[in-house]
Amino acid sequence: MKLLSFQEGDRERLGVMVNDRILPVASLGTGLPGVIGEVLSTPQRQIERIGKAVAAVESRFKEDGVGLDQLRLLPPIPPPGKI
């Protein structure tokens, strides 16, 4: 399981990659983070939640997941806001 940020339309999305196929994290279940900033607030807890969601729907990656070549990847950590 690898986390990544990608652009969908004009929105930033958090994705998870399993076996070279990617799904938006928010599509795996309710209450999951939609962007990497939400993971960074409580990383251990969020990564555990994402891992459990991935395990519950792993077959969806083959069916519904997309490849890296179909996404516009964003930096792993977004630039900070105003200081």
Kinemage of the C-alpha trace (Angstrom):
@kinemage 1
@onewidth
@group {chain A} dominant
@subgroup {mainchain}
@vectorlist {calphas} color= white
{ca met a 1} P 0.000 0.000 0.000
{ca lys a 2} L 1.384 3.370 -1.050
{ca leu a 3} L -0.262 6.751 -0.577
{ca leu a 4} L -0.052 9.466 -3.217
{ca ser a 5} L -1.592 12.779 -4.148
{ca phe a 6} L -3.107 13.315 -7.575
{ca gln a 7} L -5.205 15.850 -9.410
{ca glu a 8} L -8.734 15.062 -10.519
{ca gly a 9} L -10.264 17.929 -12.432
{ca asp a 10} L -9.354 20.982 -10.385
{ca arg a 11} L -9.215 19.087 -7.066
{ca glu a 12} L -6.399 17.470 -5.132
{ca arg a 13} L -7.175 13.887 -4.117
{ca leu a 14} L -5.490 11.345 -1.884
{ca gly a 15} L -4.982 7.991 -3.551
{ca val a 16} L -3.790 4.588 -2.470
{ca met a 17} L -1.884 2.247 -4.762
{ca val a 18} L -2.060 -1.532 -4.468
{ca asn a 19} L -0.410 -3.746 -7.115
{ca asp a 20} L 0.116 -0.755 -9.439
{ca arg a 21} L -3.590 0.191 -9.398
{ca ile a 22} L -4.876 3.351 -7.706
{ca leu a 23} L -8.169 4.310 -6.101
{ca pro a 24} L -9.118 7.508 -4.259
{ca val a 25} L -8.932 6.851 -0.522
{ca ala a 26} L -12.260 8.603 0.076
{ca ser a 27} L -13.975 6.048 -2.205
{ca leu a 28} L -12.980 3.164 0.090
{ca gly a 29} L -15.336 4.090 2.913
{ca thr a 30} L -16.939 6.896 4.859
{ca gly a 31} L -14.888 9.223 7.013
{ca leu a 32} L -11.559 8.468 5.336
{ca pro a 33} L -9.218 11.348 4.470
{ca gly a 34} L -9.574 12.969 1.069
{ca val a 35} L -6.230 14.820 0.941
{ca ile a 36} L -2.778 14.170 2.379
{ca gly a 37} L -3.086 17.077 4.821
{ca glu a 38} L -5.791 15.148 6.657
{ca val a 39} L -3.413 12.194 7.050
{ca leu a 40} L -0.608 14.367 8.396
{ca ser a 41} L -2.720 15.593 11.311
{ca thr a 42} L -2.783 12.082 12.896
{ca pro a 43} L -0.634 9.904 10.603
{ca gln a 44} L -0.532 6.648 12.580
{ca arg a 45} L -4.294 6.559 13.115
{ca gln a 46} L -5.137 7.552 9.532
{ca ile a 47} L -2.745 5.043 7.970
{ca glu a 48} L -4.229 2.260 10.102
{ca arg a 49} L -7.751 3.263 9.020
{ca ile a 50} L -6.737 3.371 5.357
{ca gly a 51} L -5.022 -0.025 5.662
{ca lys a 52} L -8.171 -1.604 7.100
{ca ala a 53} L -10.303 -0.075 4.330
{ca val a 54} L -7.902 -1.342 1.644
{ca ala a 55} L -7.979 -4.866 3.088
{ca ala a 56} L -11.791 -4.833 3.070
{ca val a 57} L -12.076 -3.867 -0.617
{ca glu a 58} L -8.848 -5.164 -2.156
{ca ser a 59} L -10.628 -6.786 -5.109
{ca arg a 60} L -11.856 -3.335 -6.232
{ca phe a 61} L -8.315 -2.315 -7.191
{ca lys a 62} L -8.219 -4.786 -10.097
{ca glu a 63} L -11.711 -3.847 -11.282
{ca asp a 64} L -11.925 -0.091 -10.642
{ca gly a 65} L -8.344 1.055 -10.059
{ca val a 66} L -6.454 3.159 -12.586
{ca gly a 67} L -2.785 3.109 -13.557
{ca leu a 68} L -0.189 5.772 -12.807
{ca asp a 69} L -0.118 6.735 -16.486
{ca gln a 70} L -3.740 7.870 -16.217
{ca leu a 71} L -3.168 10.342 -13.364
{ca arg a 72} L -1.464 13.670 -12.869
{ca leu a 73} L 0.572 13.158 -9.719
{ca leu a 74} L 1.091 16.000 -7.256
{ca pro a 75} L 3.931 16.538 -4.764
{ca pro a 76} L 3.723 14.100 -1.844
{ca ile a 77} L 3.543 16.952 0.670
{ca pro a 78} L 1.702 20.123 -0.416
{ca pro a 79} L 3.463 23.469 -0.121
{ca pro a 80} L 2.785 25.223 3.191
{ca gly a 81} L 0.170 27.951 3.358
{ca lys a 82} L 0.953 31.512 4.339
{ca ile a 83} L 3.259 31.893 7.282
